């Protein structure tokens, strides 16, 4: 069995995965936002080799999005409030 030593670029690999219905950029973003909710920004920045400001921004976005979502859901489904049809 011969092993091919032909390397492909990130763009080529991404295209091949997209053709198969796999979207690595979405998965990467999801993983980064999940990490941002679980570990401090300084550790996230050091582990990923990014600036601390980016890690802090990811934490704010991930926490803010969920907080806004929860607030919106609780507002829409308050007891005694008539529900709007979707």
C-alpha positions in Angstrom: 0.0 0.0 0.0 1.6 3.3 -1.1 1.1 6.4 0.9 0.7 9.6 -1.1 2.9 12.4 0.1 1.0 15.0 -1.9 0.1 17.9 0.4 -3.0 20.0 -0.2 -3.6 23.6 0.9 -6.1 24.6 3.6 -8.3 26.0 1.0 -8.4 22.8 -1.0 -9.1 20.7 2.2 -11.9 23.1 3.2 -13.4 22.9 -0.3 -13.3 19.1 -0.2 -14.9 19.0 3.2 -17.6 21.5 2.1 -18.3 19.3 -0.9 -19.0 16.5 1.6 -21.3 18.7 3.6 -18.8 19.3 6.4 -18.3 22.9 7.3 -15.0 23.2 9.3 -15.2 27.0 9.7 -18.5 26.8 11.5 -17.2 24.0 13.7 -14.1 26.1 14.5 -16.1 29.1 15.5 -18.4 27.0 17.6 -15.4 25.5 19.4 -13.8 28.8 20.0 -16.9 30.3 21.5 -17.4 27.3 23.7 -13.9 27.6 25.0 -14.5 31.3 25.6 -17.4 30.4 27.9 -15.4 27.9 29.8 -11.9 29.3 30.4 -10.5 32.8 31.4 -9.5 35.1 28.5 -5.9 35.2 29.5 -5.6 31.4 29.4 -7.5 31.2 26.1 -5.3 33.8 24.5 -2.1 32.1 25.7 -3.3 28.6 24.6 -4.4 29.8 21.1 -1.6 32.3 20.6 -4.0 35.2 20.1 -4.2 38.6 21.6 -6.0 38.9 25.0 -8.3 41.5 23.5 -9.6 39.0 21.0 -10.2 36.4 23.7 -12.0 39.0 25.8 -14.2 40.0 22.8 -15.1 36.3 22.2 -16.1 35.9 25.9 -18.3 39.0 25.7 -19.9 37.9 22.5 -20.5 34.3 23.6 -21.9 35.3 27.0 -23.7 38.3 25.6 -25.4 36.3 22.9 -26.7 33.7 25.4 -27.7 36.3 27.9 -29.6 38.2 25.2 -31.2 35.0 24.0 -32.3 34.0 27.5 -33.7 37.5 28.2 -35.6 37.5 24.9 -37.0 34.0 25.5 -38.1 34.9 29.0 -39.7 38.1 27.7 -41.6 36.3 25.0 -42.9 33.5 27.3 -43.8 35.5 30.4 -46.8 34.1 32.3 -50.0 35.8 31.3 -48.5 37.3 28.1 -50.3 36.5 24.9 -47.9 34.6 22.6 -47.2 36.0 19.1 -47.4 33.5 16.3 -44.0 32.7 14.8 
